[in-house]
Amino acid sequence: MADKRDYYEVLGVEKNAGEDDIKKAYRKLAKQYHPDLNPGNAEAEAKFKEINEAWEVLSDPEKKSRYDQFGFAGVDPNYGAGQPGAGGYGGYGGFDVDIGDIFSSFFGGGFGGGASSRNAPRRGDDIERSMTITFEEAVFGCSKDITVSRVEKCAECGGSGAAKGTSAETCQTCRGSGQVRQTRRTALGSFTSTAPCSACNGRGKVIKTPCKNCGGNGFARKNRTITVQIPAGIDDGRTIILRGQGNHGANGGPAGDLHVHIRVTRHEIFERDGANLLCTVPVTFSQAALGAEIEIPSLEGPMKFTIPDGIQSGTVLKIRNKGIAIVNTKNRGDYLLTVIVETPKNLNAKQKELLKELGKITDERNNAKGKSFFEKMKNLFNN
């Protein structure tokens, strides 16, 4: 296996080639060296197997990632086993195995943790906060300030951890590698393990005069006031994410994000259903019977609206494009107006007499059209 060709070389593509380029190259070569098109050609058959092996690895994102990082050892654990001079497990006599190197080749770090992962760039943690806004602020959008306590690079030392006028020095124990090797001799040979350096905690550097502000860790907590832009139409329970406004990262890693969870207070008059604005409006008996122009509340203020005659209590009227803005668009929902007819109370004698007269007229008109509701119900139960 030691004379294997690089899989990218086999397919004739660059190492940064995309999925489509790899697929295109494979199809072209597979067709060229397919055994059916090259009967009896041993060389073509061998190349066809080599092409398929390369395709099997490079077409699988997980295998490709391991191959890019560890080479053949990442996709074939038997690679190099028993090969002369490979330093593997081919024999047990007098060999010297570095356990740290074995784990490092497969997992990207030394046995026991390693300084490579300890000193690698690390993304900062996200911060989560809640913000309460009014119904109107949610409808029209607004800017709100929020104060967060986040971890930042120390302003005194610039994140180095060393006091002003000093700097971190290379650890003399590990000579800046952050790792120390320990060799143990056994009946099977010498085993070498790698562990983080205890003198510098695996960092490779030692701070002799720590910064007093951050205690030598290079970070300090700071209160920051951040302006949050609330988009028009945002609904209760939504989350606004501010990229890079979370805790700062370590070793050059990016900062985390700030997640602001929005809570919207209830309105005395309005409700919402998505982008639709909901409102219930009471009208008098005469307004419902005769129709009327009434004043109703809206997002832009009071507006005139005509109630059609004969409207029934509970009827929902729609006013298009007078609802709530749809976030990040120019569109709006509708205004859904529910009409409730109020039954008059505390009538005087004259009012009662007029209603009785109206009732007689109404009954006569309804009877002229056919059986009344109560007559129909009586007939139903008699059957």
C-alpha positions as CSV (number, residue, x, y, z in Angstrom):
1,M,0.0,0.0,0.0
2,A,3.0,2.3,0.5
3,D,3.1,3.1,-3.3
4,K,-0.5,4.3,-3.4
5,R,-1.2,7.4,-5.5
6,D,-2.9,10.4,-4.0
7,Y,-6.7,10.1,-4.7
8,Y,-6.9,13.6,-6.1
9,E,-4.0,12.7,-8.5
10,V,-5.9,9.6,-9.5
11,L,-8.9,11.6,-10.6
12,G,-6.8,14.4,-12.0
13,V,-8.4,17.2,-9.9
14,E,-7.0,19.8,-7.5
15,K,-7.3,19.3,-3.7
16,N,-9.8,22.2,-3.4
17,A,-12.0,20.8,-6.2
18,G,-15.7,20.9,-5.6
19,E,-18.2,18.0,-5.5
20,D,-19.3,18.6,-9.2
21,D,-15.7,18.7,-10.5
22,I,-14.9,15.5,-8.7
23,K,-18.0,13.8,-10.0
24,K,-17.3,15.0,-13.6
25,A,-13.7,13.8,-13.5
26,Y,-14.7,10.4,-12.1
27,R,-17.4,9.8,-14.8
28,K,-15.0,10.7,-17.5
29,L,-12.2,8.3,-16.3
30,A,-14.6,5.5,-15.4
31,K,-16.0,5.5,-18.9
32,Q,-12.5,5.6,-20.4
33,Y,-11.1,2.6,-18.4
34,H,-14.3,0.6,-17.9
35,P,-13.6,-3.2,-18.4
36,D,-16.4,-3.5,-20.9
37,L,-14.7,-1.0,-23.2
38,N,-11.3,-2.5,-22.6
39,P,-11.7,-6.3,-22.6
40,G,-8.6,-8.2,-21.6
41,N,-6.7,-5.0,-20.8
42,A,-5.2,-5.7,-17.3
43,E,-3.8,-2.2,-17.0
44,A,-7.2,-0.6,-17.7
45,E,-8.8,-2.9,-15.2
46,A,-6.3,-1.9,-12.5
47,K,-6.8,1.8,-13.2
48,F,-10.6,1.3,-13.1
49,K,-10.2,-0.2,-9.6
50,E,-8.0,2.7,-8.6
51,I,-10.4,5.3,-9.9
52,N,-13.3,3.7,-8.0
53,E,-11.4,3.5,-4.8
54,A,-10.6,7.2,-5.1
55,W,-14.3,8.0,-5.9
56,E,-15.5,6.0,-2.9
57,V,-13.5,8.2,-0.6
58,L,-13.8,11.6,-2.2
59,S,-17.5,11.3,-2.9
60,D,-18.2,10.7,0.8
61,P,-17.9,14.0,2.8
62,E,-16.9,12.2,6.0
63,K,-14.3,10.0,4.4
64,K,-13.0,12.9,2.3
65,S,-12.6,15.0,5.5
66,R,-10.6,12.3,7.2
67,Y,-8.5,11.7,4.1
68,D,-7.8,15.5,3.7
69,Q,-6.7,15.6,7.4
70,F,-4.9,12.3,7.9
71,G,-4.2,10.9,4.4
72,F,-4.6,7.2,3.8
73,A,-4.4,6.5,7.5
74,G,-7.7,8.3,8.0
75,V,-9.7,6.0,5.7
76,D,-7.7,2.8,6.0
77,P,-6.5,1.9,9.5
78,N,-4.5,-1.0,8.0
79,Y,-2.4,1.4,5.9
80,G,1.3,0.8,6.5
81,A,0.7,-2.3,8.6
82,G,3.5,-4.8,8.2
83,Q,5.3,-2.7,5.6
84,P,9.1,-2.7,5.8
85,G,10.4,0.3,7.6
86,A,6.8,1.5,8.4
87,G,7.4,1.5,12.1
88,G,4.1,-0.3,12.6
89,Y,3.1,-3.5,14.4
90,G,4.9,-5.8,11.9
91,G,7.2,-7.2,14.6
92,Y,7.6,-6.9,18.3
93,G,11.3,-6.9,18.7
94,G,13.1,-3.7,19.8
95,F,10.6,-1.2,18.2
96,D,9.9,2.2,19.6
97,V,6.2,3.3,19.4
98,D,5.1,6.9,20.1
99,I,1.5,6.5,21.4
100,G,1.1,10.2,21.3
101,D,1.9,10.3,17.5
102,I,-0.6,7.4,16.9
103,F,-3.5,9.3,18.6
104,S,-2.4,12.6,17.1
105,S,-2.6,11.1,13.6
106,F,-6.2,10.0,14.1
107,F,-7.6,12.6,16.4
108,G,-5.6,15.7,15.7
109,G,-4.0,16.1,19.1
110,G,-1.5,14.4,21.5
111,F,-2.5,11.6,23.8
112,G,-4.1,13.1,26.9
113,G,-5.3,16.4,25.5
114,G,-2.4,18.1,23.8
115,A,-1.5,21.7,23.3
116,S,-2.7,21.8,19.7
117,S,-6.4,21.7,20.8
118,R,-5.7,23.8,23.8
119,N,-4.2,26.6,21.7
120,A,-6.5,26.2,18.7
121,P,-8.9,29.1,17.9
122,R,-12.1,28.8,19.9
123,R,-15.4,30.6,19.3
124,G,-16.9,32.6,22.1
125,D,-20.1,31.6,23.8
126,D,-23.4,33.0,22.8
127,I,-25.4,35.2,25.2
128,E,-29.2,35.0,25.6
129,R,-31.3,37.9,26.8
130,S,-35.0,38.8,26.9
131,M,-36.6,42.1,25.9
132,T,-40.2,43.2,26.5
133,I,-41.7,45.7,24.0
134,T,-45.2,47.2,23.6
135,F,-47.7,46.1,21.0
136,E,-47.2,49.4,19.1
137,E,-43.4,48.9,19.1
138,A,-43.8,45.5,17.6
139,V,-46.2,46.7,14.9
140,F,-44.1,49.7,13.8
141,G,-40.6,48.6,14.7
142,C,-38.2,50.5,16.9
143,S,-34.6,50.8,18.2
144,K,-34.1,49.6,21.8
145,D,-30.9,49.5,23.9
146,I,-30.0,46.4,25.9
147,T,-27.1,46.1,28.4
148,V,-25.2,42.8,28.5
149,S,-22.3,41.6,30.6
150,R,-19.9,39.8,28.3
151,V,-16.4,38.4,28.3
152,E,-14.0,40.6,26.2
153,K,-10.2,40.8,25.7
154,C,-8.7,42.6,28.6
155,A,-8.3,46.3,27.8
156,E,-5.2,46.6,30.0
157,C,-3.1,43.9,28.4
158,G,-4.8,43.5,25.0
159,G,-5.5,39.9,25.7
160,S,-1.9,38.8,26.3
161,G,-2.5,38.2,30.1
162,A,0.9,39.9,30.8
163,A,1.2,43.2,32.8
164,K,1.9,46.3,30.8
165,G,5.6,46.5,29.8
166,T,6.0,42.8,30.0
167,S,5.3,39.8,27.8
168,A,4.7,36.1,28.0
169,E,8.0,34.1,27.8
170,T,8.6,30.7,26.1
171,C,8.2,27.9,28.5
172,Q,11.6,26.4,29.3
173,T,10.1,23.0,30.3
174,C,8.5,22.2,27.0
175,R,10.4,24.8,24.9
176,G,7.2,26.3,23.7
177,S,5.5,23.1,22.4
178,G,3.1,22.9,25.2
179,Q,3.7,19.2,25.5
180,V,6.2,16.9,27.3
181,R,7.0,13.4,26.3
182,Q,7.4,10.5,28.8
183,T,9.1,7.3,27.7
184,R,8.4,4.0,29.4
185,R,10.3,0.8,28.8
186,T,8.5,-2.5,28.9
187,A,9.1,-6.0,27.8
188,L,7.6,-5.2,24.5
189,G,9.7,-2.1,23.9
190,S,9.7,1.6,24.6
191,F,6.4,3.4,24.7
192,T,6.3,7.2,24.5
193,S,3.3,9.2,25.6
194,T,2.6,12.9,25.2
195,A,0.9,15.0,27.8
196,P,0.3,18.8,28.3
197,C,3.1,20.6,30.0
198,S,2.3,21.2,33.7
199,A,4.6,24.2,33.9
200,C,2.6,26.2,31.3
201,N,-0.7,24.3,31.3
202,G,-0.1,23.3,27.7
203,R,0.1,26.9,26.4
204,G,3.8,26.9,25.5
205,K,4.3,30.3,27.2
206,V,4.7,31.4,30.8
207,I,3.5,34.7,32.2
208,K,5.8,35.8,35.0
209,T,4.0,39.1,35.7
210,P,0.3,38.6,35.2
211,C,-2.0,41.5,34.4
212,K,-3.7,42.7,37.5
213,N,-7.0,43.5,35.7
214,C,-7.6,40.0,34.3
215,G,-5.4,37.9,36.6
216,G,-3.3,36.7,33.6
217,N,-6.0,35.0,31.6
218,G,-6.3,37.8,29.0
219,F,-10.1,38.3,29.4
220,A,-12.3,40.4,31.6
221,R,-16.1,40.8,32.0
222,K,-17.4,44.1,30.7
223,N,-20.9,45.7,30.6
224,R,-21.9,46.8,27.1
225,T,-25.0,48.7,25.9
226,I,-26.0,47.4,22.5
227,T,-28.7,48.9,20.2
228,V,-31.2,46.3,18.9
229,Q,-33.1,47.1,15.8
230,I,-36.7,45.7,16.1
231,P,-38.2,45.1,12.7
232,A,-41.8,46.2,12.0
233,G,-44.2,43.3,12.4
234,I,-42.2,41.2,14.8
235,D,-44.3,38.8,16.8
236,D,-44.2,37.6,20.4
237,G,-41.7,34.9,21.0
238,R,-39.4,35.7,18.1
239,T,-35.6,35.9,18.5
240,I,-33.3,38.5,17.0
241,I,-29.7,37.3,16.6
242,L,-26.9,39.9,16.6
243,R,-23.8,38.2,15.1
244,G,-20.5,38.7,16.9
245,Q,-22.0,40.5,19.9
246,G,-21.6,37.6,22.3
247,N,-18.5,36.6,24.4
248,H,-15.2,37.1,22.6
249,G,-13.4,34.1,21.3
250,A,-10.0,32.7,22.4
251,N,-6.8,32.3,20.4
252,G,-8.1,34.4,17.6
253,G,-11.4,32.6,17.4
254,P,-14.6,34.6,16.5
255,A,-17.0,36.1,19.0
256,G,-20.3,34.4,19.8
257,D,-23.7,35.9,19.1
258,L,-26.3,37.7,21.1
259,H,-29.7,36.1,21.1
260,V,-32.5,38.6,22.1
261,H,-35.8,36.9,22.8
262,I,-38.7,39.3,22.2
263,R,-41.8,39.5,24.4
264,V,-44.7,41.7,23.3
265,T,-47.2,43.0,25.9
266,R,-51.0,42.7,25.2
267,H,-53.0,45.6,23.8
268,E,-56.2,46.9,25.4
269,I,-58.1,46.9,22.0
270,F,-56.2,45.0,19.4
271,E,-55.1,41.5,19.0
272,R,-53.2,39.8,16.2
273,D,-53.2,36.6,14.2
274,G,-50.0,36.5,12.3
275,A,-50.0,39.7,10.2
276,N,-53.8,40.2,10.6
277,L,-55.0,42.8,13.0
278,L,-58.1,41.9,15.1
279,C,-60.5,44.2,16.8
280,T,-64.1,43.9,18.2
281,V,-66.4,46.9,17.7
282,P,-69.8,47.3,19.4
283,V,-72.7,48.9,17.5
284,T,-76.2,49.8,18.6
285,F,-79.3,48.0,17.6
286,S,-80.3,50.8,15.3
287,Q,-76.9,51.1,13.7
288,A,-76.9,47.4,12.9
289,A,-80.4,47.5,11.5
290,L,-80.1,50.7,9.5
291,G,-76.4,50.8,8.8
292,A,-74.2,53.7,9.8
293,E,-70.9,55.4,9.5
294,I,-68.9,54.8,12.7
295,E,-65.5,55.7,13.9
296,I,-63.2,52.7,14.5
297,P,-59.6,52.5,15.9
298,S,-56.8,51.6,13.5
299,L,-53.0,51.4,13.6
300,E,-52.8,54.9,12.0
301,G,-55.4,56.3,14.4
302,P,-59.2,56.7,14.3
303,M,-60.8,56.1,10.9
304,K,-64.3,56.3,9.4
305,F,-66.0,53.0,8.5
306,T,-69.5,52.2,7.1
307,I,-71.4,49.4,8.7
308,P,-73.9,47.9,6.2
309,D,-77.6,47.7,7.1
310,G,-79.0,44.5,8.6
311,I,-75.6,43.3,9.8
312,Q,-75.7,40.4,12.3
313,S,-73.8,40.3,15.6
314,G,-70.5,38.4,15.3
315,T,-70.1,39.3,11.6
316,V,-66.4,39.7,10.6
317,L,-65.6,42.5,8.1
318,K,-62.3,42.6,6.3
319,I,-60.3,45.8,5.5
320,R,-57.5,44.8,3.2
321,N,-53.9,45.9,3.7
322,K,-54.7,47.6,7.0
323,G,-53.1,45.0,9.2
324,I,-49.6,44.4,10.5
325,A,-46.4,44.6,8.4
326,I,-44.9,41.3,7.3
327,V,-41.3,41.3,8.6
328,N,-38.7,42.4,6.1
329,T,-41.3,43.0,3.3
330,K,-43.5,45.9,2.1
331,N,-46.6,43.8,2.5
332,R,-49.2,44.0,5.3
333,G,-51.9,41.8,6.6
334,D,-55.6,42.6,6.8
335,Y,-57.7,44.3,9.5
336,L,-60.5,41.9,10.6
337,L,-63.3,43.8,12.3
338,T,-65.8,41.8,14.4
339,V,-69.1,43.6,14.9
340,I,-71.0,43.0,18.1
341,V,-74.6,44.3,18.3
342,E,-75.4,45.6,21.8
343,T,-78.8,44.9,23.3
344,P,-80.3,48.1,24.7
345,K,-80.8,48.2,28.5
346,N,-82.9,50.4,30.9
347,L,-85.4,51.3,28.3
348,N,-88.1,53.9,29.2
349,A,-91.8,53.3,28.5
350,K,-91.8,55.0,25.1
351,Q,-88.7,53.1,23.9
352,K,-90.3,49.8,25.0
353,E,-93.6,50.7,23.1
354,L,-91.6,51.5,20.0
355,L,-89.7,48.2,20.1
356,K,-93.0,46.3,20.6
357,E,-94.5,48.0,17.6
358,L,-91.3,47.2,15.6
359,G,-91.6,43.6,16.8
360,K,-95.2,43.3,15.5
361,I,-94.2,44.8,12.2
362,T,-91.3,42.4,11.9
363,D,-93.4,39.4,12.8
364,E,-96.1,40.3,10.3
365,R,-93.4,40.6,7.6
366,N,-91.7,37.4,8.5
367,N,-95.1,35.5,8.7
368,A,-96.0,36.8,5.3
369,K,-92.9,35.1,3.9
370,G,-93.7,31.7,5.4
371,K,-93.6,29.8,8.6
372,S,-91.8,31.4,11.5
373,F,-88.8,29.8,13.2
374,F,-90.8,28.7,16.2
375,E,-93.5,27.2,14.0
376,K,-90.9,25.2,12.1
377,M,-89.4,24.0,15.4
378,K,-92.9,23.0,16.7
379,N,-93.5,21.0,13.6
380,L,-90.1,19.3,13.9
381,F,-90.7,18.0,17.4
382,N,-94.3,17.0,16.6
383,N,-93.0,14.7,13.9
